[in-house]
């Protein structure tokens, strides 16, 4: 989805910086890449980059949890193992909290059930201008079946379509957030 959004934005004449983890996807030329490996690195990169941009679209969730400690050596298989996890930083919420009046933030919400009330709650909590609800069946799918939920309470259900076509539509809708 990130590659499709970057392509749509470039096609629309926008300057694009993409912060991404290890992926094997082609991105359009002219896009500035910031490569990261961990959720903490992504948080730092987004917090550094966002002030220089008008818009942040967080198209994919980063890990919600990480191990509290990481072993420097391979662990042997001996009985049960308990992992202690801690929450990662909420990157899009941090951007929502730091955005200026002339900036916009857009997030995605992958949900197992179509609870648009929960999605709207995320929008408010994270101070987003728009959130894209996707059902869980869109994981690894070439098709996107989305509902756009706007900060003013509007909801727009979009028909199922390819990622490229969806990205074109989303970039158009996001442009309207600046009017």
C-alpha positions as a Markdown table, in Angstrom:
| # | Residue | x | y | z |
|---|---|---|---|---|
| 1 | Unk | 0.0 | 0.0 | 0.0 |
| 2 | Unk | 2.9 | 2.4 | 0.8 |
| 3 | Unk | 4.3 | 1.9 | -2.7 |
| 4 | Unk | 0.9 | 2.5 | -4.3 |
| 5 | Unk | 0.4 | 5.7 | -2.2 |
| 6 | Unk | 3.9 | 7.0 | -3.1 |
| 7 | Unk | 3.3 | 6.4 | -6.8 |
| 8 | Unk | -0.1 | 8.1 | -6.7 |
| 9 | Unk | 1.4 | 11.1 | -4.8 |
| 10 | Unk | 4.3 | 11.4 | -7.3 |
| 11 | Unk | 1.8 | 11.1 | -10.2 |
| 12 | Unk | -0.1 | 14.0 | -8.6 |
| 13 | Unk | 3.0 | 16.2 | -8.6 |
| 14 | Unk | 3.7 | 15.9 | -4.9 |
| 15 | Unk | 7.2 | 15.6 | -3.3 |
| 16 | Unk | 7.3 | 12.3 | -1.3 |
| 17 | Unk | 9.5 | 11.0 | 1.5 |
| 18 | Unk | 8.7 | 7.4 | 2.6 |
| 19 | Unk | 9.9 | 5.9 | 5.8 |
| 20 | Unk | 9.8 | 2.1 | 5.5 |
| 21 | Unk | 11.1 | -1.0 | 7.1 |
| 22 | Unk | 12.6 | -3.9 | 5.3 |
| 23 | Unk | 10.4 | -4.6 | 2.3 |
| 24 | Unk | 10.9 | -6.1 | -1.2 |
| 25 | Unk | 8.7 | -3.7 | -3.1 |
| 26 | Unk | 9.6 | -1.3 | -5.9 |
| 27 | Unk | 9.1 | 2.4 | -5.2 |
| 28 | Unk | 8.8 | 5.1 | -7.8 |
| 29 | Unk | 11.9 | 7.1 | -8.7 |
| 30 | Unk | 12.0 | 10.6 | -7.2 |
| 31 | Unk | 10.9 | 9.3 | -3.8 |
| 32 | Unk | 13.2 | 10.0 | -0.9 |
| 33 | Unk | 13.5 | 6.9 | 1.2 |
| 34 | Unk | 14.4 | 6.6 | 4.9 |
| 35 | Unk | 15.0 | 3.0 | 5.6 |
| 36 | Unk | 14.6 | 1.7 | 9.2 |
| 37 | Unk | 14.6 | -1.7 | 10.8 |
| 38 | Unk | 12.7 | -1.3 | 14.1 |
| 39 | Unk | 9.6 | 0.4 | 15.4 |
| 40 | Unk | 11.8 | 2.7 | 17.5 |
| 41 | Unk | 13.8 | 3.7 | 14.5 |
| 42 | Unk | 10.6 | 4.4 | 12.5 |
| 43 | Unk | 9.2 | 6.5 | 15.4 |
| 44 | Unk | 12.4 | 8.6 | 15.4 |
| 45 | Unk | 12.4 | 9.0 | 11.6 |
| 46 | Unk | 8.8 | 10.1 | 11.5 |
| 47 | Unk | 9.2 | 12.5 | 14.3 |
| 48 | Unk | 12.3 | 14.0 | 12.6 |
| 49 | Unk | 10.7 | 14.1 | 9.1 |
| 50 | Unk | 7.1 | 15.2 | 9.7 |
| 51 | Unk | 7.8 | 18.8 | 10.6 |
| 52 | Unk | 9.1 | 19.4 | 7.1 |
| 53 | Unk | 6.0 | 18.0 | 5.4 |
| 54 | Unk | 2.4 | 18.9 | 5.0 |
| 55 | Unk | 1.0 | 15.4 | 5.3 |
| 56 | Unk | 1.7 | 12.1 | 7.0 |
| 57 | Unk | 0.0 | 8.9 | 5.8 |
| 58 | Unk | 0.7 | 5.9 | 8.0 |
| 59 | Unk | -0.4 | 3.1 | 5.6 |
| 60 | Unk | 0.7 | 0.1 | 7.7 |
| 61 | Unk | 0.8 | -0.7 | 11.4 |
| 62 | Unk | 4.2 | -1.1 | 12.9 |
| 63 | Unk | 4.5 | -3.8 | 15.6 |
| 64 | Unk | 2.3 | -2.9 | 18.6 |
| 65 | Unk | 4.7 | -4.7 | 21.0 |
| 66 | Unk | 8.4 | -5.5 | 21.3 |
| 67 | Unk | 10.4 | -7.7 | 23.7 |
| 68 | Unk | 11.5 | -6.0 | 26.9 |
| 69 | Unk | 14.9 | -7.7 | 26.5 |
| 70 | Unk | 16.7 | -9.3 | 23.6 |
| 71 | Unk | 19.1 | -12.1 | 23.9 |
| 72 | Unk | 22.5 | -11.6 | 22.4 |
| 73 | Unk | 22.9 | -15.4 | 21.9 |
| 74 | Unk | 20.7 | -18.1 | 20.5 |
| 75 | Unk | 18.3 | -19.5 | 23.1 |
| 76 | Unk | 18.3 | -23.3 | 23.4 |
| 77 | Unk | 15.1 | -25.2 | 23.2 |
| 78 | Unk | 14.7 | -26.3 | 26.8 |
| 79 | Unk | 11.2 | -26.3 | 28.1 |
| 80 | Unk | 8.7 | -23.4 | 28.0 |
| 81 | Unk | 9.8 | -19.9 | 27.3 |
| 82 | Unk | 8.0 | -16.8 | 28.5 |
| 83 | Unk | 8.4 | -13.5 | 26.6 |
| 84 | Unk | 7.8 | -10.2 | 28.3 |
| 85 | Unk | 6.6 | -7.6 | 25.9 |
| 86 | Unk | 6.1 | -3.8 | 26.1 |
| 87 | Unk | 4.1 | -1.4 | 24.0 |
| 88 | Unk | 5.8 | 0.3 | 21.1 |
| 89 | Unk | 5.4 | 4.1 | 20.5 |
| 90 | Unk | 2.2 | 5.0 | 18.7 |
| 91 | Unk | 3.8 | 6.8 | 15.8 |
| 92 | Unk | 0.7 | 8.2 | 14.1 |
| 93 | Unk | -0.6 | 9.4 | 17.5 |
| 94 | Unk | 2.7 | 11.2 | 18.2 |
| 95 | Unk | 2.5 | 12.9 | 14.8 |
| 96 | Unk | -1.2 | 13.9 | 15.5 |
| 97 | Unk | 0.0 | 15.5 | 18.8 |
| 98 | Unk | 2.8 | 17.4 | 17.2 |
| 99 | Unk | 1.1 | 18.5 | 14.0 |
| 100 | Unk | 0.7 | 22.2 | 13.1 |
| 101 | Unk | -2.6 | 23.7 | 12.0 |
| 102 | Unk | -1.4 | 23.5 | 8.3 |
| 103 | Unk | -0.5 | 19.8 | 8.5 |
| 104 | Unk | -2.7 | 16.7 | 8.1 |
| 105 | Unk | -2.4 | 13.1 | 9.4 |
| 106 | Unk | -4.0 | 10.0 | 7.9 |
| 107 | Unk | -4.0 | 6.6 | 9.4 |
| 108 | Unk | -5.2 | 3.1 | 8.6 |
| 109 | Unk | -7.2 | 0.8 | 10.8 |
| 110 | Unk | -7.3 | -2.9 | 10.1 |
| 111 | Unk | -10.1 | -4.4 | 12.1 |
| 112 | Unk | -11.5 | -7.9 | 12.5 |
| 113 | Unk | -15.1 | -6.6 | 12.7 |
| 114 | Unk | -16.7 | -3.6 | 11.0 |
| 115 | Unk | -17.0 | -1.4 | 14.1 |
| 116 | Unk | -16.8 | 2.0 | 12.6 |
| 117 | Unk | -17.4 | 3.5 | 16.1 |
| 118 | Unk | -14.1 | 2.0 | 17.2 |
| 119 | Unk | -12.4 | 3.4 | 14.1 |
| 120 | Unk | -13.9 | 6.8 | 14.7 |
| 121 | Unk | -12.6 | 6.6 | 18.3 |
| 122 | Unk | -9.1 | 5.9 | 17.0 |
| 123 | Unk | -9.4 | 8.9 | 14.7 |
| 124 | Unk | -10.2 | 11.2 | 17.6 |
| 125 | Unk | -7.7 | 9.7 | 20.0 |
| 126 | Unk | -4.8 | 9.9 | 17.6 |
| 127 | Unk | -5.9 | 13.4 | 16.3 |
| 128 | Unk | -6.2 | 12.2 | 12.7 |
| 129 | Unk | -7.9 | 14.1 | 9.9 |
| 130 | Unk | -8.9 | 10.9 | 8.1 |
| 131 | Unk | -8.7 | 7.2 | 8.9 |
| 132 | Unk | -9.0 | 4.4 | 6.4 |
| 133 | Unk | -10.9 | 1.3 | 7.8 |
| 134 | Unk | -9.9 | -2.0 | 6.1 |
| 135 | Unk | -11.4 | -5.3 | 7.0 |
| 136 | Unk | -8.7 | -7.9 | 8.0 |
| 137 | Unk | -9.4 | -9.9 | 4.8 |
| 138 | Unk | -7.4 | -7.2 | 2.9 |
| 139 | Unk | -4.1 | -8.5 | 4.3 |
| 140 | Unk | -2.0 | -9.8 | 1.4 |
| 141 | Unk | -4.8 | -9.0 | -1.0 |
| 142 | Unk | -4.4 | -7.1 | -4.2 |
| 143 | Unk | -7.8 | -5.5 | -3.6 |
| 144 | Unk | -8.7 | -2.8 | -1.1 |
| 145 | Unk | -12.2 | -2.6 | 0.4 |
| 146 | Unk | -12.1 | 0.5 | 2.5 |
| 147 | Unk | -14.3 | 3.0 | 4.3 |
| 148 | Unk | -12.9 | 6.5 | 4.8 |
| 149 | Unk | -13.9 | 8.1 | 8.1 |
| 150 | Unk | -13.3 | 11.9 | 8.3 |
| 151 | Unk | -12.6 | 14.1 | 11.3 |
| 152 | Unk | -16.0 | 15.8 | 10.8 |
| 153 | Unk | -17.8 | 12.5 | 11.2 |
| 154 | Unk | -18.5 | 11.7 | 7.5 |
| 155 | Unk | -18.0 | 8.1 | 6.3 |
| 156 | Unk | -17.4 | 7.2 | 2.7 |
| 157 | Unk | -17.5 | 3.5 | 1.7 |
| 158 | Unk | -15.5 | 2.7 | -1.4 |
| 159 | Unk | -16.1 | -0.2 | -3.7 |
| 160 | Unk | -13.4 | -2.9 | -3.8 |
| 161 | Unk | -10.6 | -1.9 | -6.1 |
| 162 | Unk | -6.9 | -2.5 | -6.8 |
| 163 | Unk | -4.3 | -0.8 | -4.6 |
| 164 | Unk | -3.2 | 1.6 | -7.3 |
| 165 | Unk | -6.7 | 2.8 | -8.0 |
| 166 | Unk | -7.5 | 3.1 | -4.3 |
| 167 | Unk | -4.3 | 5.1 | -3.7 |
| 168 | Unk | -5.2 | 7.6 | -6.5 |
| 169 | Unk | -8.6 | 8.1 | -4.9 |
| 170 | Unk | -7.1 | 8.5 | -1.4 |
| 171 | Unk | -4.6 | 11.1 | -2.6 |
| 172 | Unk | -7.5 | 13.0 | -4.1 |
| 173 | Unk | -9.5 | 12.8 | -0.9 |
| 174 | Unk | -6.6 | 13.9 | 1.2 |
| 175 | Unk | -6.0 | 17.0 | -1.1 |
| 176 | Unk | -9.6 | 18.0 | 0.0 |
| 177 | Unk | -8.4 | 18.1 | 3.6 |
| 178 | Unk | -6.4 | 21.1 | 2.8 |
| 179 | Unk | -9.2 | 23.2 | 1.4 |
